[in-house]
Amino acid sequence: MEPVTLITGGSTGIGAATALALLKQGHRVAVTGRDADKLAAFADSASAGERLLTITGDASDEHDVAAAVRQVTSTWGRLDNVVANAGFSLPGNLESHTPENMRAMVLTNVLGPALLVRETLAHLRTSKGRIVIIGSVAGVRNTPGNLYSVTKWAAHALAENTRLLVGKDGVGVTVVAPGVVDTPFWDKRGGTPEAAPSMTPEQIADIIVFTVNQPAGVDINHITLRPTGQTG
C-alpha cells in the first residue's frame, strides 16, 4: 500500500520540495496552502496526477485543518506521515511588530502544528506513522527580540511533548531545524541574506524523507542542520 503524507504549507519552498521527493518515492501526497493559485501552479509542475492532492486552507484555522485531514483520509483511506511545515517570519522584532502580526505569527507557527497533531493522532496511531515538525536553528538559540525564535522554541517543545504522548503507540516524532534555506520564506524579510551561506529546499527535503523512511522502532527526534559556514 502506498504511504500517504500530508504537508502543510506545501505549495513552495521546503514543503513543495518534500512533496516532490516523496512523490518520487511512490507516496501519495496532500499539500495545503492559503493561495489557491500557488497550489494549482505546483500541481501543474508536479504532474503527479491522482497521487497529489492540493487543499486550500489556513494551517492556523481549526476548521480548515480538520477539513484537510478528512479530505485526505476519505480520499485515500489512511494517513501515514504529516509534515507541519507552514510558518513565516517578519522583519523587525518585538518592539516593531504590530500586535496583529505577532498574533498571526504565533497562530501559524505554534497553533498550526498543534492543530495538525491533534487532528491526525488517531490516524497515525493506526498506521504507526510519523510526525515531522519543521523547526529552525532559531528554535535552539536566542537573538534579541526575535518573536519568530520564540515560536520555534515552542514548536520544538510541542514536538517533544508529543513524542512523550505517543511514543508508546509507535508514532515517531521528529523536529527538523534548518539554518538559512533559500526559499520564499525570506520574501517578507527583503530576500535571502546575500552574505550568508544557504541551503536549498531540496537538501532539507532529503532530510525529511530520511526521517520518514526510518524502520519501525527507530525514532529520530531532532535534527539541526546549517549550511557550512553559518556561524549562528
N, C-alpha and C positions, 0 to 999 in steps of 0.2 A: 504494500500500500504506500503510495507516495505521501511523504510527510507534508503537513500543512503549516505554514508560518504566516503570522500576522505582524506587520511592521507599521508603526505609527510614524507619520512624517516621512512617507516613503516615495515622494514624487521627485525629489532631488537629493543631491549630496550623499551622505553615508547611507541613508535609508534606501535610496534608489540603487546604489552600488551593491548593497547587501541583497536586495531583491533580485537583481540580475545574477549575482553569484549563486544564489540558492536556486533560481530557475534553471541555471546551467547544470546544477547537480540533480535536477529532477523534482524539486519541491513544487508544490502548488503554493502560490504566494498571494496574499492580500496586502495591499498598501492603502493607508489612509492619508488624507491631506485636506486642508481647507480650501485649496484652489483647484476647482474642477478642471480648468484649462491645463494646469500643470500636470494633473493626473492623466488627462487624456493624451497629452504630448508624450508622457512617459510610456503609457500603454502602447502608443503607436511605435515608439522607438524600440520597445522591448520585443514586440512581435511574438508574444508568448501564447496568444490565443486564449483558450479557456483555462489555462493554468495560471493566469494572472487575473486578479480581481481588484478593481480600484473602487474605493469607497470615499465619498466626500463627507468630511465631518471634522469637528473640533476635538482634538485629543484631550482637552480640559473640560469637556461637557459630558456629564454622566450619561445623558440620553444618547448622544452620538456614539460614545464608546460601547454602550450596551447594544445599540443597533448594529454596529460593525461586527461585534462578536457573534450576534445572532445570524447575521448575513453569512459570515464565514462558515459557521457550523451547520447552518441549514443548507448551504451550497455543497459543502464537501463532507459533512458528517463527522468531522473531527477537528482537533486543533493540537498541534504538537509543539510549536515554539511561538513565543511572542518576543518582539523586539521593541522596547519602549525608546524610540529614537526622537520623537518630536520634542523640540526645545528651541529656545532662542535667547540671545543676549542683546543688550543695548549699550550704546556708548555712554560714558559718564559713570556716575557712582551714586551712592545713597543720597548725597546732597543734591544732585542734579536730576535724578529720575522723578517723574511725576508719580503721584500715588497710583494713578490708573495704569501706568506702565509697570510699576512694581507689582501690582496685583496680577496683571496679565502674565508676567514672567513667573511668578510663584505658582499660579494656577497651571500653566503649561508644563513647567519643568518639574514640579513636585506633585501636584494633584493629578496631573495627567498619567504619569506612571503608576500612581497608586490606584487610580480608577481602572487602568488596564489590568493590573494584577488582580484586583477584586473581581472583575468580570470574567477572568479567564481561569482562575484557580480550579474550579470544578472540572473543567475540560482537561487541564494539564495534569491534574491528579489521575484522571482516567488514562491518559496517554503516557504518563511518566515523562512529561515533556520538560521544556527548558524555558526560562525567562532570562532575557538579556536586557539590562538597563544601560543605556548609553550615558555614562558619567563624563568626567573631564579631569584633566590634571588640576583644574580649578577646584575640584572637589577633594583634593588632598593637600592643597596649600592655600594659604590666605594671602590676599592682596588688599590694599587699602580701600575700604568702602565698596567692595565688589559684591553686589547682591546676586549676580549670576553665580559666583562662587558659593554663596550661601545656599542657593537652590541645588547646586550639585553636591554639596556636602549632604544635604537632605536626601537626595536621590541615592547616594551611596548608603546612607543609613537605612533607607527603605529596602534596598536590596538585602542587606544583612538581616534586617528584621524579618523579611520574607523568607530568607533561607532558613532561619530558625523555626519559622512556622511550618514550612512544607518539606524540608529536607527528609523528614521521616516518611513522607509519602512518595519519595522517589522523584521529586521535582527538583531540577537543577536551577541555580540562580547565579548569574554572573554579572558583574559590573565591568564594562569596557570603558576605560578612562583615557581618551586620547589627549595629546597635546595639540599643537596647531595643525589643523587639517584645512586644505584649500577647498572650501565649499561655499555655497550661497549663505551659510551661517554668518559670514563676515560682511554681507552686503549692507546691513544696517550699521556697521561699525567702520565704514569707509574702505572696505576691502581687506584682503589678507595682508597682514603686516609684511611689507616688502623686504625688510631686513631680516626677518625671522625665517628659519628653515621650516618647511611644512611637509606634511604627508598628503597622500591622495585618498579620496574616499574609498577607492578600491583596496588600498592597503588596510584600512580599518575593516572593510567588509571581509577581507580574508581572515582577520582575527575573529570576527563574529561567527563566520562559518566554522572556523576551527573549534570554537566553544560548543556549538550545537552538534558538532559531529563526534563529540566525545562518547566513548562507550558507556553503556549503562553502569552505574556505580561510580562514575568519575564526575566530580562536580568542581569545575574551575570557578573560583569565587570572585577573583579580582585580577584584572589585567590593566596595568598602566603602561602606556607606550607614548614615546615622544619621538619626533624626528631627531636624527643625530645632530647635535649642536644646539638643541633647545635647552637652555640652562634653567629656566624657571618652571 
